[in-house]
Amino acid sequence: MYRSHVLVCGGTGCTSSGSPQIIERLKEEIAKQGLQDEVAVIQTGCHGLCALGPIMIVYPDASFYSMVKVEDIPEIVSEHLLKGRVVTRLLYDETVTAGGVKALVDTDFYKKQHRIALRNCGVINPEVIDEYIGTGGYEALGKVLTEMTPDDVIKVLLDSGLRGRGGGGFPTGLKWKLAKQNEADQKYVCCNADEGDPGAFMDRSVLEGDPHVVLEAMAIAGYAIGANQGYIYVRAEYPIAVDRLKIAIEQAREYNLLGKDIFGTGFDFDIDLRLGAGAFVCGEETALMTSIEGKRGEPRPRPPFPAQKGLFGKPTILNNVETYANIPQIILNGPEWFAAMGTEKSKGTKVFALGGKIRNTGLVEIPMGTTLREVIEEIGGGIPNGKKFKAAQTGGPSGGCIPAEHFDIPIDYDNLISIGSMMGSGGLIVMDEDDCMVDIAKFFLEFTVEESCGKCTPCRIGTRRMLEILTKITKGQATMEDLEKLEELCYYIKENSLCGLGQTAPNPVLSTLRYFRDEYEAHIKEKRCPAGVCKSLLSYVIDRDKCRGCTLCARNCPAGAIIGSVKNPHIIDKDKCIKCGACMEKCKFGAIYKK
């Protein structure tokens, strides 16, 4: 029996910051102090507070060390693990109070969260099936196979109100019911782990921190609809998630939790992985299934829907990772428990990846109906450097921008759609007053143009024409007629594209036109970017009254565009200036500004 357990985050973010080296050094120092029989080192998944990685938590006192470095390890081992003295200077400062140390769950980042999909992330070793079983893992599958009929399972999901967390928000129970009703000699259960939105890492973190929950839920789905084979479609860009899924599948097979005659009930179900090459369009269900079949990942017209004719032409259900992660807990705790959380039409919780201009970048899980203000100002810690909130992009390239006027909107499926955005899979990118909304729309459209499969003309050609117009606007070359054409194109592409990629591609443009049209008009009419982002429309100027002639700006200008002698005011040659901003950044007297 160990007296202390040291949990070290092994998610992608902390791994990139050096957590494997920290784990290695920890084990070395623990052995050096003769503590290897008293202290266990456990690699976990993501704790959520990615801005502070690498993260380490020491139990039983739950000391939360943040931004740990390899060179900090000897002190932590000798002081905390050997002598019992917490190294206060390395603790997450939000846990340190005048009276001592407060619990992590009482910090602003965690206290408004409710972790269901993320309940095991950062808690268990995802590569050890016994730890998942120790937290109640596979109990839901056992209950389903021994106490419930397939119709009972579907009713529980219908009563819970669980909607798909991949973006569309379709009722999960209804999807399963439709697939069950279609008779066939073979049916399939698929998991969409092809998370492709810029700034999104929700599904990745669940797979890295709790892969067995997805396997268990897929087996439950197989029982409910009458399928014996599942496929997880995960992008090869997620190497840690892929490795842990492989380990989890092999362990589940060894324990007879996948394969033949599960729990001795006569139910057979197995799961295989299929790696995606990183095509955003393969997040669309029919394109994903086409890719699993070994063909080019292109969408198919619907109907028929996958519940009727999906993978290999057989009835198929497809849900994303987060949707599956909720299901075992709904089975164990009952539909009423889940339905009691959230709003009338959006039940339960939602996982968001916070990014952009926000202090606490990371992963959060909140009840539906939590306001955007609560997420950004309280959980997220607000906007850094005293800047003002300008907008939040939800739903990635398929979503829209939420302006400050809707800062207090409760986040759920219907509310976001009503203001021109959407839930999407859960990316939430925060922007401040220094962001240009025209440039933001252009950024997302560049992504969708690159990711369009090219199968249908409205998406293949239409999005490219939209991007050309946006580029003209950011260069100050557009007219108001171009703006009208842009808006007209948006609606045409939404109505005529084959799949969700093209149908939602105009959303960032339409939402920024709706709330920030004045910025578009400033670019066109005044040839000015109000945020000072669009290079073609800005220039750097030296205030001669403030310039001290220190020559620091000239010495740091990569283009040699600054002219002047020592102790005399300098000037910028606009023909040579490449508008990199290095001069303004280096100036110690605030003499250089953007115009």
Disulfide bonds with the S-S distance in Angstrom:
none
